[in-house]
Amino acid sequence: MAMRWYVVHAYSGYEKRVMNSLRERVELHKMQDGFGDILVPTEEVVEIREGKKRKSERKFYPGYVLVQMEMNDDTWHLVKDTPRVLGFIGGTADKPAPITEKEAQAILQRVESGVDQPRPKTLFEPGEMVRVVDGPFADFNGVVEEVNYEKNRLHVAVLIFGRSTPVELGFGQVEKA
């Protein structure tokens, strides 16, 4: 039987702990040949707090752990008996269904691309109202006209003396109104 990807439902907030517990239990019970990769799909995001850029991780699927395994009674019991595991997603309670290879590749691809390019935590859309919090236009309101995620810049139409003025600002200089 080939290894397939299964989705394990874990307590929210305990995904990393469940992942580490599963890895330890696989080692302890010497079942490495029945398991492949065990991971929590995350991406790196950049958020700006108190004027400083901070990198943090965001989970794609909070409460879930991906497990590559060969499904049999022993591997099923090892996963089910792990603390903070609620069960498998898909199929029936005693016969879980794996996710398709296409779905697994899409998730793994997303994890890979998330490592290359950290994404901003706050997403802006054209037409959205924002408030300028930093720079010469502080305390002015404006409308987002264009968003450039590669450069973390926005083109904002700011109302100055009743006139709309186009201004280019960084993500850290604005907040959603």
TILOVEX-522167 format. One record per residue: residue in one letter; x, y, z of N, C-alpha, C in turn; residue number from 1. Coordinates in nm, 3 decimals. Layout:
N
+------+---------+---------+---------+---------+---------+---------+---------+---------+---------+-----+
| rest |     nxx |     nyy |     nzz |    caxx |    cayy |    cazz |     cxx |     cyy |     czz |  nr |
+------+---------+---------+---------+---------+---------+---------+---------+---------+---------+-----+
|    A |       X |       Y |       Z |       X |       Y |       Z |       X |       Y |       Z | NUM |
...
+------+---------+---------+---------+---------+---------+---------+---------+---------+---------+-----+
END
This chain:
177
+------+---------+---------+---------+---------+---------+---------+---------+---------+---------+-----+
| rest |     nxx |     nyy |     nzz |    caxx |    cayy |    cazz |     cxx |     cyy |     czz |  nr |
+------+---------+---------+---------+---------+---------+---------+---------+---------+---------+-----+
|    M |   0.083 |  -0.120 |   0.000 |   0.000 |   0.000 |   0.000 |   0.087 |   0.126 |   0.000 |   1 |
|    A |   0.050 |   0.224 |  -0.077 |   0.126 |   0.349 |  -0.084 |   0.083 |   0.444 |   0.027 |   2 |
|    M |   0.173 |   0.535 |   0.061 |   0.140 |   0.636 |   0.164 |   0.049 |   0.740 |   0.102 |   3 |
|    R |  -0.050 |   0.781 |   0.180 |  -0.145 |   0.883 |   0.137 |  -0.150 |   0.992 |   0.244 |   4 |
|    W |  -0.200 |   1.109 |   0.206 |  -0.214 |   1.220 |   0.301 |  -0.351 |   1.214 |   0.367 |   5 |
|    Y |  -0.353 |   1.224 |   0.498 |  -0.477 |   1.227 |   0.575 |  -0.480 |   1.357 |   0.657 |   6 |
|    V |  -0.600 |   1.405 |   0.681 |  -0.617 |   1.525 |   0.762 |  -0.665 |   1.483 |   0.901 |   7 |
|    V |  -0.588 |   1.523 |   1.002 |  -0.620 |   1.489 |   1.141 |  -0.673 |   1.613 |   1.210 |   8 |
|    H |  -0.787 |   1.600 |   1.276 |  -0.848 |   1.711 |   1.348 |  -0.790 |   1.716 |   1.489 |   9 |
|    A |  -0.729 |   1.829 |   1.523 |  -0.666 |   1.846 |   1.654 |  -0.733 |   1.962 |   1.727 |  10 |
|    Y |  -0.710 |   1.971 |   1.858 |  -0.761 |   2.086 |   1.933 |  -0.701 |   2.211 |   1.871 |  11 |
|    S |  -0.782 |   2.314 |   1.855 |  -0.735 |   2.439 |   1.798 |  -0.631 |   2.501 |   1.892 |  12 |
|    G |  -0.520 |   2.543 |   1.834 |  -0.412 |   2.601 |   1.914 |  -0.309 |   2.498 |   1.957 |  13 |
|    Y |  -0.338 |   2.369 |   1.938 |  -0.246 |   2.263 |   1.978 |  -0.188 |   2.188 |   1.857 |  14 |
|    E |  -0.199 |   2.247 |   1.737 |  -0.158 |   2.177 |   1.616 |  -0.010 |   2.137 |   1.620 |  15 |
|    K |   0.075 |   2.231 |   1.659 |   0.219 |   2.203 |   1.664 |   0.250 |   2.095 |   1.768 |  16 |
|    R |   0.181 |   2.102 |   1.882 |   0.203 |   2.004 |   1.988 |   0.159 |   1.865 |   1.942 |  17 |
|    V |   0.046 |   1.858 |   1.871 |  -0.001 |   1.730 |   1.818 |   0.099 |   1.677 |   1.715 |  18 |
|    M |   0.150 |   1.765 |   1.629 |   0.249 |   1.724 |   1.529 |   0.372 |   1.665 |   1.597 |  19 |
|    N |   0.424 |   1.733 |   1.698 |   0.541 |   1.683 |   1.770 |   0.511 |   1.554 |   1.845 |  20 |
|    S |   0.392 |   1.544 |   1.907 |   0.353 |   1.422 |   1.978 |   0.346 |   1.303 |   1.881 |  21 |
|    L |   0.287 |   1.326 |   1.763 |   0.278 |   1.220 |   1.663 |   0.416 |   1.172 |   1.621 |  22 |
|    R |   0.507 |   1.267 |   1.596 |   0.643 |   1.230 |   1.556 |   0.712 |   1.148 |   1.665 |  23 |
|    E |   0.695 |   1.191 |   1.792 |   0.756 |   1.118 |   1.905 |   0.697 |   0.978 |   1.917 |  24 |
|    R |   0.565 |   0.967 |   1.904 |   0.498 |   0.836 |   1.917 |   0.540 |   0.741 |   1.804 |  25 |
|    V |   0.559 |   0.796 |   1.682 |   0.604 |   0.713 |   1.570 |   0.743 |   0.657 |   1.601 |  26 |
|    E |   0.832 |   0.742 |   1.654 |   0.968 |   0.698 |   1.692 |   0.960 |   0.594 |   1.803 |  27 |
|    L |   0.882 |   0.623 |   1.906 |   0.870 |   0.538 |   2.024 |   0.821 |   0.398 |   1.988 |  28 |
|    H |   0.719 |   0.392 |   1.901 |   0.661 |   0.263 |   1.863 |   0.730 |   0.200 |   1.742 |  29 |
|    K |   0.840 |   0.265 |   1.696 |   0.918 |   0.216 |   1.582 |   0.830 |   0.187 |   1.460 |  30 |
|    M |   0.747 |   0.287 |   1.425 |   0.656 |   0.272 |   1.311 |   0.691 |   0.369 |   1.198 |  31 |
|    Q |   0.822 |   0.403 |   1.185 |   0.865 |   0.499 |   1.084 |   0.828 |   0.455 |   0.943 |  32 |
|    D |   0.824 |   0.324 |   0.918 |   0.792 |   0.276 |   0.784 |   0.644 |   0.295 |   0.749 |  33 |
|    G |   0.559 |   0.318 |   0.847 |   0.416 |   0.340 |   0.823 |   0.379 |   0.487 |   0.808 |  34 |
|    F |   0.476 |   0.576 |   0.839 |   0.449 |   0.720 |   0.835 |   0.550 |   0.792 |   0.748 |  35 |
|    G |   0.504 |   0.897 |   0.684 |   0.591 |   0.984 |   0.605 |   0.604 |   1.116 |   0.678 |  36 |
|    D |   0.564 |   1.222 |   0.611 |   0.574 |   1.355 |   0.668 |   0.453 |   1.387 |   0.756 |  37 |
|    I |   0.476 |   1.463 |   0.862 |   0.368 |   1.511 |   0.949 |   0.389 |   1.661 |   0.959 |  38 |
|    L |   0.289 |   1.740 |   0.919 |   0.310 |   1.885 |   0.921 |   0.182 |   1.963 |   0.947 |  39 |
|    V |   0.203 |   2.087 |   0.993 |   0.095 |   2.184 |   1.011 |   0.116 |   2.287 |   0.900 |  40 |
|    P |   0.025 |   2.297 |   0.803 |   0.046 |   2.392 |   0.693 |   0.038 |   2.536 |   0.741 |  41 |
|    T |   0.152 |   2.607 |   0.730 |   0.158 |   2.747 |   0.773 |   0.227 |   2.830 |   0.666 |  42 |
|    E |   0.209 |   2.961 |   0.678 |   0.281 |   3.054 |   0.592 |   0.333 |   3.166 |   0.680 |  43 |
|    E |   0.439 |   3.231 |   0.633 |   0.496 |   3.341 |   0.709 |   0.426 |   3.469 |   0.668 |  44 |
|    V |   0.383 |   3.548 |   0.765 |   0.319 |   3.677 |   0.736 |   0.396 |   3.787 |   0.808 |  45 |
|    V |   0.395 |   3.904 |   0.747 |   0.461 |   4.020 |   0.807 |   0.352 |   4.112 |   0.858 |  46 |
|    E |   0.359 |   4.145 |   0.986 |   0.264 |   4.242 |   1.040 |   0.343 |   4.356 |   1.100 |  47 |
|    I |   0.281 |   4.472 |   1.102 |   0.348 |   4.588 |   1.157 |   0.279 |   4.626 |   1.286 |  48 |
|    R |   0.354 |   4.611 |   1.395 |   0.301 |   4.644 |   1.528 |   0.393 |   4.747 |   1.590 |  49 |
|    E |   0.333 |   4.853 |   1.639 |   0.407 |   4.961 |   1.705 |   0.520 |   5.014 |   1.616 |  50 |
|    G |   0.491 |   5.024 |   1.486 |   0.588 |   5.079 |   1.392 |   0.700 |   4.984 |   1.352 |  51 |
|    K |   0.700 |   4.862 |   1.401 |   0.806 |   4.766 |   1.369 |   0.748 |   4.648 |   1.291 |  52 |
|    K |   0.826 |   4.601 |   1.192 |   0.784 |   4.485 |   1.116 |   0.811 |   4.361 |   1.199 |  53 |
|    R |   0.712 |   4.275 |   1.209 |   0.729 |   4.149 |   1.283 |   0.682 |   4.035 |   1.194 |  54 |
|    K |   0.763 |   3.930 |   1.190 |   0.723 |   3.811 |   1.114 |   0.653 |   3.715 |   1.208 |  55 |
|    S |   0.545 |   3.658 |   1.160 |   0.476 |   3.557 |   1.239 |   0.422 |   3.449 |   1.144 |  56 |
|    E |   0.380 |   3.339 |   1.202 |   0.326 |   3.230 |   1.122 |   0.174 |   3.231 |   1.130 |  57 |
|    R |   0.112 |   3.203 |   1.018 |  -0.034 |   3.191 |   1.016 |  -0.067 |   3.053 |   0.960 |  58 |
|    K |  -0.158 |   2.986 |   1.026 |  -0.197 |   2.852 |   0.982 |  -0.301 |   2.864 |   0.871 |  59 |
|    F |  -0.285 |   2.782 |   0.765 |  -0.385 |   2.779 |   0.658 |  -0.514 |   2.718 |   0.710 |  60 |
|    Y |  -0.499 |   2.610 |   0.787 |  -0.616 |   2.537 |   0.835 |  -0.604 |   2.519 |   0.986 |  61 |
|    P |  -0.645 |   2.619 |   1.065 |  -0.635 |   2.606 |   1.211 |  -0.714 |   2.484 |   1.259 |  62 |
|    G |  -0.653 |   2.407 |   1.347 |  -0.718 |   2.289 |   1.403 |  -0.691 |   2.161 |   1.326 |  63 |
|    Y |  -0.604 |   2.167 |   1.224 |  -0.578 |   2.048 |   1.143 |  -0.430 |   2.023 |   1.126 |  64 |
|    V |  -0.395 |   1.894 |   1.120 |  -0.257 |   1.850 |   1.098 |  -0.260 |   1.754 |   0.979 |  65 |
|    L |  -0.166 |   1.768 |   0.887 |  -0.157 |   1.677 |   0.773 |  -0.060 |   1.565 |   0.807 |  66 |
|    V |  -0.103 |   1.442 |   0.782 |  -0.021 |   1.325 |   0.813 |  -0.012 |   1.237 |   0.689 |  67 |
|    Q |   0.111 |   1.209 |   0.647 |   0.132 |   1.118 |   0.535 |   0.157 |   0.981 |   0.596 |  68 |
|    M |   0.068 |   0.888 |   0.568 |   0.079 |   0.757 |   0.633 |   0.017 |   0.647 |   0.549 |  69 |
|    E |   0.053 |   0.526 |   0.585 |  -0.005 |   0.406 |   0.527 |  -0.115 |   0.363 |   0.624 |  70 |
|    M |  -0.239 |   0.365 |   0.580 |  -0.350 |   0.338 |   0.671 |  -0.364 |   0.189 |   0.700 |  71 |
|    N |  -0.349 |   0.152 |   0.828 |  -0.380 |   0.017 |   0.876 |  -0.422 |   0.030 |   1.022 |  72 |
|    D |  -0.458 |  -0.078 |   1.085 |  -0.508 |  -0.071 |   1.224 |  -0.407 |  -0.008 |   1.319 |  73 |
|    D |  -0.279 |  -0.047 |   1.306 |  -0.176 |   0.004 |   1.398 |  -0.156 |   0.154 |   1.382 |  74 |
|    T |  -0.142 |   0.200 |   1.257 |  -0.119 |   0.344 |   1.235 |  -0.244 |   0.423 |   1.275 |  75 |
|    W |  -0.361 |   0.369 |   1.246 |  -0.486 |   0.436 |   1.281 |  -0.495 |   0.456 |   1.432 |  76 |
|    H |  -0.465 |   0.349 |   1.509 |  -0.471 |   0.358 |   1.655 |  -0.365 |   0.453 |   1.710 |  77 |
|    L |  -0.246 |   0.452 |   1.650 |  -0.139 |   0.542 |   1.697 |  -0.184 |   0.688 |   1.687 |  78 |
|    V |  -0.245 |   0.724 |   1.575 |  -0.291 |   0.862 |   1.555 |  -0.410 |   0.892 |   1.647 |  79 |
|    K |  -0.510 |   0.802 |   1.649 |  -0.631 |   0.825 |   1.729 |  -0.602 |   0.837 |   1.879 |  80 |
|    D |  -0.502 |   0.763 |   1.928 |  -0.470 |   0.763 |   2.071 |  -0.373 |   0.874 |   2.111 |  81 |
|    T |  -0.335 |   0.959 |   2.018 |  -0.247 |   1.071 |   2.049 |  -0.327 |   1.177 |   2.124 |  82 |
|    P |  -0.270 |   1.231 |   2.234 |  -0.343 |   1.335 |   2.308 |  -0.378 |   1.455 |   2.220 |  83 |
|    R |  -0.494 |   1.512 |   2.243 |  -0.547 |   1.630 |   2.174 |  -0.584 |   1.605 |   2.028 |  84 |
|    V |  -0.597 |   1.480 |   1.989 |  -0.645 |   1.446 |   1.854 |  -0.792 |   1.411 |   1.865 |  85 |
|    L |  -0.874 |   1.477 |   1.783 |  -1.018 |   1.451 |   1.785 |  -1.057 |   1.341 |   1.686 |  86 |
|    G |  -0.976 |   1.321 |   1.584 |  -1.007 |   1.217 |   1.486 |  -0.961 |   1.258 |   1.347 |  87 |
|    F |  -1.003 |   1.180 |   1.250 |  -0.969 |   1.207 |   1.110 |  -1.082 |   1.282 |   1.043 |  88 |
|    I |  -1.049 |   1.354 |   0.936 |  -1.150 |   1.425 |   0.856 |  -1.171 |   1.345 |   0.728 |  89 |
|    G |  -1.295 |   1.322 |   0.693 |  -1.327 |   1.250 |   0.571 |  -1.349 |   1.102 |   0.597 |  90 |
|    G |  -1.431 |   1.040 |   0.516 |  -1.460 |   0.898 |   0.531 |  -1.549 |   0.873 |   0.652 |  91 |
|    T |  -1.536 |   0.754 |   0.710 |  -1.614 |   0.722 |   0.830 |  -1.521 |   0.721 |   0.950 |  92 |
|    A |  -1.578 |   0.708 |   1.070 |  -1.498 |   0.713 |   1.193 |  -1.393 |   0.603 |   1.197 |  93 |
|    D |  -1.427 |   0.483 |   1.149 |  -1.332 |   0.373 |   1.155 |  -1.257 |   0.349 |   1.022 |  94 |
|    K |  -1.298 |   0.419 |   0.916 |  -1.227 |   0.407 |   0.788 |  -1.213 |   0.546 |   0.726 |  95 |
|    P |  -1.112 |   0.623 |   0.771 |  -1.094 |   0.759 |   0.718 |  -1.052 |   0.759 |   0.571 |  96 |
|    A |  -1.091 |   0.863 |   0.501 |  -1.057 |   0.876 |   0.359 |  -0.941 |   0.975 |   0.344 |  97 |
|    P |  -0.842 |   0.941 |   0.260 |  -0.731 |   1.035 |   0.237 |  -0.775 |   1.149 |   0.145 |  98 |
|    I |  -0.700 |   1.258 |   0.149 |  -0.727 |   1.366 |   0.054 |  -0.662 |   1.325 |  -0.078 |  99 |
|    T |  -0.709 |   1.384 |  -0.187 |  -0.655 |   1.347 |  -0.318 |  -0.512 |   1.398 |  -0.331 | 100 |
|    E |  -0.439 |   1.336 |  -0.421 |  -0.298 |   1.376 |  -0.445 |  -0.293 |   1.521 |  -0.493 | 101 |
|    K |  -0.393 |   1.562 |  -0.571 |  -0.399 |   1.699 |  -0.623 |  -0.415 |   1.799 |  -0.509 | 102 |
|    E |  -0.505 |   1.768 |  -0.413 |  -0.525 |   1.855 |  -0.297 |  -0.398 |   1.863 |  -0.213 | 103 |
|    A |  -0.333 |   1.749 |  -0.192 |  -0.209 |   1.745 |  -0.113 |  -0.101 |   1.831 |  -0.179 | 104 |
|    Q |  -0.086 |   1.819 |  -0.311 |   0.015 |   1.897 |  -0.382 |  -0.015 |   2.046 |  -0.374 | 105 |
|    A |  -0.143 |   2.082 |  -0.382 |  -0.182 |   2.224 |  -0.373 |  -0.145 |   2.281 |  -0.237 | 106 |
|    I |  -0.169 |   2.205 |  -0.131 |  -0.136 |   2.251 |   0.005 |   0.016 |   2.262 |   0.021 | 107 |
|    L |   0.089 |   2.159 |  -0.023 |   0.235 |   2.161 |  -0.010 |   0.296 |   2.274 |  -0.092 | 108 |
|    Q |   0.239 |   2.301 |  -0.210 |   0.287 |   2.411 |  -0.294 |   0.265 |   2.545 |  -0.224 | 109 |
|    R |   0.151 |   2.557 |  -0.159 |   0.119 |   2.681 |  -0.087 |   0.214 |   2.702 |   0.031 | 110 |
|    V |   0.250 |   2.592 |   0.099 |   0.347 |   2.601 |   0.210 |   0.482 |   2.645 |   0.156 | 111 |
|    E |   0.525 |   2.587 |   0.042 |   0.654 |   2.623 |  -0.018 |   0.658 |   2.770 |  -0.058 | 112 |
|    S |   0.553 |   2.818 |  -0.124 |   0.551 |   2.958 |  -0.170 |   0.542 |   3.053 |  -0.051 | 113 |
|    G |   0.479 |   3.010 |   0.058 |   0.470 |   3.093 |   0.178 |   0.605 |   3.116 |   0.242 | 114 |
|    V |   0.699 |   3.022 |   0.225 |   0.833 |   3.037 |   0.281 |   0.912 |   3.140 |   0.201 | 115 |
|    D |   0.894 |   3.140 |   0.068 |   0.970 |   3.231 |  -0.018 |   0.935 |   3.377 |   0.007 | 116 |
|    Q |   0.808 |   3.409 |   0.011 |   0.762 |   3.547 |   0.015 |   0.667 |   3.568 |   0.132 | 117 |
|    P |   0.714 |   3.630 |   0.241 |   0.621 |   3.657 |   0.351 |   0.510 |   3.752 |   0.304 | 118 |
|    R |   0.387 |   3.722 |   0.342 |   0.274 |   3.803 |   0.301 |   0.234 |   3.898 |   0.414 | 119 |
|    P |   0.181 |   4.016 |   0.378 |   0.134 |   4.106 |   0.483 |   0.010 |   4.050 |   0.550 | 120 |
|    K |  -0.005 |   4.078 |   0.679 |  -0.119 |   4.025 |   0.753 |  -0.247 |   4.098 |   0.715 | 121 |
|    T |  -0.237 |   4.229 |   0.691 |  -0.354 |   4.307 |   0.654 |  -0.362 |   4.316 |   0.502 | 122 |
|    L |  -0.475 |   4.279 |   0.446 |  -0.493 |   4.285 |   0.302 |  -0.582 |   4.403 |   0.266 | 123 |
|    F |  -0.541 |   4.477 |   0.165 |  -0.617 |   4.594 |   0.121 |  -0.677 |   4.568 |  -0.016 | 124 |
|    E |  -0.791 |   4.634 |  -0.043 |  -0.856 |   4.622 |  -0.173 |  -0.886 |   4.760 |  -0.228 | 125 |
|    P |  -0.879 |   4.777 |  -0.361 |  -0.914 |   4.906 |  -0.422 |  -1.058 |   4.945 |  -0.386 | 126 |
|    G |  -1.078 |   5.073 |  -0.357 |  -1.210 |   5.123 |  -0.320 |  -1.234 |   5.124 |  -0.170 | 127 |
|    E |  -1.141 |   5.068 |  -0.094 |  -1.154 |   5.059 |   0.051 |  -1.108 |   5.189 |   0.118 | 128 |
|    M |  -1.177 |   5.230 |   0.224 |  -1.140 |   5.350 |   0.299 |  -1.028 |   5.317 |   0.397 | 129 |
|    V |  -0.924 |   5.401 |   0.399 |  -0.814 |   5.385 |   0.494 |  -0.785 |   5.518 |   0.562 | 130 |
|    R |  -0.718 |   5.509 |   0.676 |  -0.678 |   5.628 |   0.751 |  -0.526 |   5.629 |   0.756 | 131 |
|    V |  -0.465 |   5.741 |   0.720 |  -0.319 |   5.753 |   0.722 |  -0.277 |   5.777 |   0.867 | 132 |
|    V |  -0.183 |   5.695 |   0.917 |  -0.141 |   5.706 |   1.057 |   0.003 |   5.754 |   1.072 | 133 |
|    D |   0.077 |   5.764 |   0.959 |   0.218 |   5.801 |   0.968 |   0.257 |   5.886 |   0.848 | 134 |
|    G |   0.352 |   5.975 |   0.865 |   0.402 |   6.058 |   0.756 |   0.334 |   6.193 |   0.751 | 135 |
|    P |   0.359 |   6.269 |   0.645 |   0.305 |   6.406 |   0.635 |   0.153 |   6.411 |   0.622 | 136 |
|    F |   0.090 |   6.301 |   0.583 |  -0.055 |   6.299 |   0.566 |  -0.126 |   6.230 |   0.682 | 137 |
|    A |  -0.060 |   6.223 |   0.797 |  -0.118 |   6.156 |   0.914 |  -0.253 |   6.218 |   0.949 | 138 |
|    D |  -0.347 |   6.135 |   0.990 |  -0.483 |   6.172 |   1.030 |  -0.575 |   6.209 |   0.914 | 139 |
|    F |  -0.528 |   6.192 |   0.790 |  -0.616 |   6.212 |   0.675 |  -0.678 |   6.078 |   0.637 | 140 |
|    N |  -0.797 |   6.082 |   0.580 |  -0.861 |   5.963 |   0.529 |  -0.846 |   5.960 |   0.378 | 141 |
|    G |  -0.849 |   5.839 |   0.322 |  -0.837 |   5.827 |   0.178 |  -0.899 |   5.698 |   0.128 | 142 |
|    V |  -0.901 |   5.686 |  -0.004 |  -0.956 |   5.567 |  -0.069 |  -0.843 |   5.497 |  -0.144 | 143 |
|    V |  -0.830 |   5.366 |  -0.123 |  -0.727 |   5.288 |  -0.191 |  -0.761 |   5.281 |  -0.339 | 144 |
|    E |  -0.664 |   5.318 |  -0.423 |  -0.683 |   5.311 |  -0.567 |  -0.611 |   5.191 |  -0.627 | 145 |
|    E |  -0.493 |   5.159 |  -0.571 |  -0.412 |   5.051 |  -0.626 |  -0.331 |   4.988 |  -0.514 | 146 |
|    V |  -0.308 |   4.855 |  -0.521 |  -0.232 |   4.783 |  -0.419 |  -0.117 |   4.709 |  -0.486 | 147 |
|    N |   0.005 |   4.725 |  -0.432 |   0.121 |   4.654 |  -0.484 |   0.179 |   4.569 |  -0.370 | 148 |
|    Y |   0.145 |   4.438 |  -0.369 |   0.189 |   4.350 |  -0.261 |   0.337 |   4.318 |  -0.268 | 149 |
|    E |   0.398 |   4.322 |  -0.390 |   0.541 |   4.293 |  -0.401 |   0.624 |   4.398 |  -0.327 | 150 |
|    K |   0.581 |   4.524 |  -0.340 |   0.656 |   4.634 |  -0.278 |   0.593 |   4.681 |  -0.146 | 151 |
|    N |   0.483 |   4.620 |  -0.106 |   0.410 |   4.661 |   0.015 |   0.373 |   4.810 |   0.011 | 152 |
|    R |   0.322 |   4.854 |  -0.103 |   0.285 |   4.994 |  -0.121 |   0.140 |   5.005 |  -0.167 | 153 |
|    L |   0.080 |   5.120 |  -0.137 |  -0.057 |   5.152 |  -0.177 |  -0.060 |   5.287 |  -0.248 | 154 |
|    H |  -0.146 |   5.298 |  -0.348 |  -0.177 |   5.429 |  -0.405 |  -0.311 |   5.469 |  -0.344 | 155 |
|    V |  -0.311 |   5.579 |  -0.270 |  -0.430 |   5.624 |  -0.198 |  -0.468 |   5.764 |  -0.245 | 156 |
|    A |  -0.597 |   5.785 |  -0.269 |  -0.648 |   5.918 |  -0.302 |  -0.689 |   5.984 |  -0.170 | 157 |
|    V |  -0.608 |   6.082 |  -0.125 |  -0.631 |   6.149 |   0.003 |  -0.702 |   6.282 |  -0.022 | 158 |
|    L |  -0.804 |   6.311 |   0.057 |  -0.875 |   6.439 |   0.045 |  -0.801 |   6.546 |   0.125 | 159 |
|    I |  -0.739 |   6.643 |   0.051 |  -0.668 |   6.753 |   0.117 |  -0.733 |   6.883 |   0.069 | 160 |
|    F |  -0.783 |   6.960 |   0.163 |  -0.853 |   7.085 |   0.134 |  -0.964 |   7.065 |   0.031 | 161 |
|    G |  -1.038 |   6.955 |   0.044 |  -1.151 |   6.928 |  -0.043 |  -1.113 |   6.875 |  -0.181 | 162 |
|    R |  -0.983 |   6.851 |  -0.200 |  -0.936 |   6.801 |  -0.330 |  -0.875 |   6.663 |  -0.315 | 163 |
|    S |  -0.902 |   6.575 |  -0.409 |  -0.846 |   6.440 |  -0.407 |  -0.703 |   6.444 |  -0.460 | 164 |
|    T |  -0.608 |   6.400 |  -0.377 |  -0.467 |   6.401 |  -0.414 |  -0.411 |   6.259 |  -0.409 | 165 |
|    P |  -0.352 |   6.210 |  -0.519 |  -0.295 |   6.074 |  -0.517 |  -0.164 |   6.071 |  -0.439 | 166 |
|    V |  -0.152 |   5.973 |  -0.348 |  -0.034 |   5.960 |  -0.264 |   0.008 |   5.813 |  -0.260 | 167 |
|    E |   0.138 |   5.787 |  -0.265 |   0.188 |   5.649 |  -0.251 |   0.236 |   5.631 |  -0.108 | 168 |
|    L |   0.183 |   5.529 |  -0.041 |   0.215 |   5.504 |   0.099 |   0.251 |   5.357 |   0.121 | 169 |
|    G |   0.326 |   5.332 |   0.227 |   0.359 |   5.195 |   0.266 |   0.246 |   5.136 |   0.349 | 170 |
|    F |   0.240 |   5.002 |   0.354 |   0.135 |   4.935 |   0.432 |   0.138 |   4.979 |   0.579 | 171 |
|    G |   0.256 |   5.009 |   0.631 |   0.269 |   5.048 |   0.771 |   0.221 |   5.190 |   0.799 | 172 |
|    Q |   0.197 |   5.268 |   0.695 |   0.154 |   5.406 |   0.714 |   0.003 |   5.422 |   0.717 | 173 |
|    V |  -0.070 |   5.313 |   0.691 |  -0.215 |   5.324 |   0.688 |  -0.279 |   5.215 |   0.774 | 174 |
|    E |  -0.403 |   5.240 |   0.812 |  -0.483 |   5.137 |   0.879 |  -0.624 |   5.142 |   0.820 | 175 |
|    K |  -0.694 |   5.031 |   0.830 |  -0.830 |   5.029 |   0.775 |  -0.918 |   5.123 |   0.856 | 176 |
|    A |  -1.001 |   5.199 |   0.785 |  -1.087 |   5.298 |   0.853 |  -1.209 |   5.234 |   0.911 | 177 |
+------+---------+---------+---------+---------+---------+---------+---------+---------+---------+-----+
END
